[in-house]
Amino acid sequence: MFPKYDVIVVGAGHAGCEAAVAAANMGSKVMLVTMNMNTIAQMSCNPAMGGVAKGQIVREVDALGGYSGIVTDHTMIQFRMLNLSKGPAMWSPRAQSDRMLFAGKWRKMLEENTNIDFWQEMVTGLVVKDGRVCGVSTGMGIEIESKSVVLTNGTFLNGLIHIGEKQFGGGRAGERAATGITEQLVELGFEAGRMKTGTPPRVDGRSLDWDKMEVQPGDEEPGKFSYTDTPRLTKQRPCHIAYTSQAVHDVLKTGFDKSPMFNGRIRGIGPRYCPSIEDKIERFSERTSHQLFVEPEGWDTCEIYVNGFSSSLPEDVQYKALRKIVGFENAKMFRPGYAIEYDFFQPTQLKVSLETRLIKNLFFAGQINGTTGYEEAACQGLMAGVNAHLAVREEEPFVLKRSEAYIGVLIDDLINKGTKEPYRMFTSRAEYRILLRQDNADLRLTPLAKALGMNHMDERMEKVNTKVAQQKELISFFKKLSADPAEVNPFLETVGSKPLSQKVKMNMVILRPNVGIKALREHAPALNEFLNNYDEEVISLAETTLKYEGYIRKEEEMVEKMNRLEEVKLKEDLNYNGLVSLSLEAREKLTQLQPRTIGQASRISGVSPSDISVLLVHMGR
Ligand SMILES: Cc1cc2nc3c(=O)[nH]c(=O)nc-3n(C[C@H](O)[C@H](O)[C@H](O)COP(=O)(O)OP(=O)(O)OC[C@H]3O[C@@H](n4cnc5c(N)ncnc54)[C@H](O)[C@@H]3O)c2cc1C
């Protein structure tokens, strides 16, 4: 019934969708097997993409030819650039999407790709021969052959849902848990663990008193995620802000004895940075109020997501507590919040390509690797899809360095350090933040994707070339144009900047703190006239490049130093146990993780600088 595929992707969540399109756009014949075709690209929790550090990842996925940014642009109902009051390294795009449109657009884009076939069924096992994966087997007993497999099972592996004292199997509310895969992988020698996450109740927007809440509108000039010609928002739906109170907390506390979090029924480790409301009350007992974001789930639905109120308390306790929130006095609940426990696999069992060490051509991506978040899943999917394609062709894997992308940071962290709790991206995890900005992901990564041979990168590459050329034109213009004191001094005074006593070059004015090009151009006609020929995005990029030139150079120098270590390759069969000068822990970890380079070895926890010296001496350096 089925041909032999190059790549089978198991699961059509954020990781699976990106994996399928990446492999297909590289030229592989792909089969996407998923339990339910109606839930392709379902947003399990909040219908929002991006946010701090996560927004940068979506931009990177887009720059590498992935679709998450395009889908978000087509389906968002609100856009905000977060952290604009901080430096540009921290600017992070975030969008609220229409949940149903998001899933629909993803499915359409997948269906448009003739290299992708679909099959709706639960995969219950892998076909493995001589240490190599050769396909998958399904619940109906069908075997589908392939040269590689990417597992992206998300929260579905032996998923167990908790609401108060009730617990039942499920991968998400209303969907079955997936069985068979964990058991087989453990038998094959993999180490599995258990994690948990949770989601808040959804309420009926018609029952809320919106006038009692603060409005949180989108940006006046909404941006977007994709570097391609996706549409810009012309209208937006606002979000709102509400607060819990002592009265809300008191009601919630009445359910604590039935909370699976507190009575030991949930054993999986949850995301520390995304705690449930009961967790927040317990951990920060001195606080009498917590902020909630009241977010619409789409254009045409009254369903509302209560961000910040994640809970696995009994549904009646959730309901009563919600009604104590100002503005929620008459709230009706559509769906209760719940917690879910699921299996994951320590990512230290993966190579840098996301291929497993134990089984050749078997790749893992997304929540199965102990991460949390759509963005973290999407980028791993893309990388696993590309590398599955390359593995089939016996080509070198595609690897991003920590200095090239947040994606590089994420994968490097996972495979070298593993994770004890659901891993999410933060800007603080990256050491080269000023290089890894959301505004330059295309300059950093599109040339790499083009060189890989993805089949839809020509137009993107043209855009990058234009952007680079325009950025140069702008910077050299700023360096040539003189600022006239009579024109710009009134503006400089308003921002507390010393007036000019004589003409100086415009780049020197732009370098001053508090002076932004956007405001400056209104007072400098020649500058304004020139800038009118350019897109806002490239003007902002030129401004950042100019203003942060010193920091950028410093980070580039650090990268260069680190790259020297990244270039020192370690032999795959190096006998670390034979190097007695290495600490015992280093010998163990290096043998287990088999780093590719000295740089990678230096980031493994338990490998000290003196161990690195031993390795360098051993290599004659
Ligand atoms: C209740 C809940 C709350 C969450 N809360 C948050 C949050 O607050 N913040 C946050 O960042 N993230 C949260 N997440 C996590 C977020 O949803 C995931 O990180 C993200 O969806 C992971 O993407 P994925 O592609 O790895 O897996 P998923 O999106 O889970 O997709 C898995 C896909 O695989 C399919 N599948 C699974 N097993 C099989 C099989 N054996 N055969 C065929 N198909 C299979 C499923 O049908 C599904 O399509 C939450 C998730 C849940 C369920």
The ligand as an ORCA input file, in Angstrom:
! r2SCAN-3c Opt
* xyz 0 1
  C      -1.761     20.586     28.647
  C      -0.563     21.211     28.031
  C      -0.094     22.401     28.495
  C       1.020     22.993     27.958
  N       1.432     24.179     28.441
  C       2.474     24.795     27.873
  C       2.876     26.065     28.321
  O       2.294     26.630     29.219
  N       3.943     26.655     27.750
  C       4.616     26.039     26.756
  O       5.576     26.614     26.252
  N       4.258     24.838     26.315
  C       3.202     24.214     26.847
  N       2.822     23.001     26.416
  C       3.714     22.329     25.550
  C       3.516     22.534     24.083
  O       2.231     22.202     23.748
  C       4.490     21.618     23.472
  O       5.786     22.007     23.852
  C       4.479     21.546     21.988
  O       3.213     21.374     21.498
  C       5.376     20.401     21.626
  O       5.348     20.185     20.276
  P       5.608     18.745     19.717
  O       5.530     18.864     18.257
  O       6.832     18.190     20.320
  O       4.412     17.849     20.266
  P       2.831     18.028     20.241
  O       2.438     19.391     19.885
  O       2.365     17.452     21.508
  O       2.406     17.099     19.042
  C       2.581     15.714     19.068
  C       1.923     15.127     17.828
  O       2.259     13.771     17.714
  C       1.105     12.983     17.488
  N       1.447     11.680     18.027
  C       1.911     11.413     19.272
  N       2.190     10.111     19.387
  C       1.892      9.543     18.215
  C       1.966      8.218     17.711
  N       2.425      7.220     18.454
  N       1.554      7.970     16.442
  C       1.104      8.974     15.653
  N       1.033     10.252     16.080
  C       1.418     10.536     17.331
  C      -0.001     13.731     18.175
  O      -1.263     13.385     17.664
  C       0.410     15.176     17.862
  O      -0.045     15.522     16.585
  C       1.693     22.363     26.925
  C       1.224     21.147     26.433
  C       0.100     20.575     26.977
  C      -0.403     19.274     26.432
*
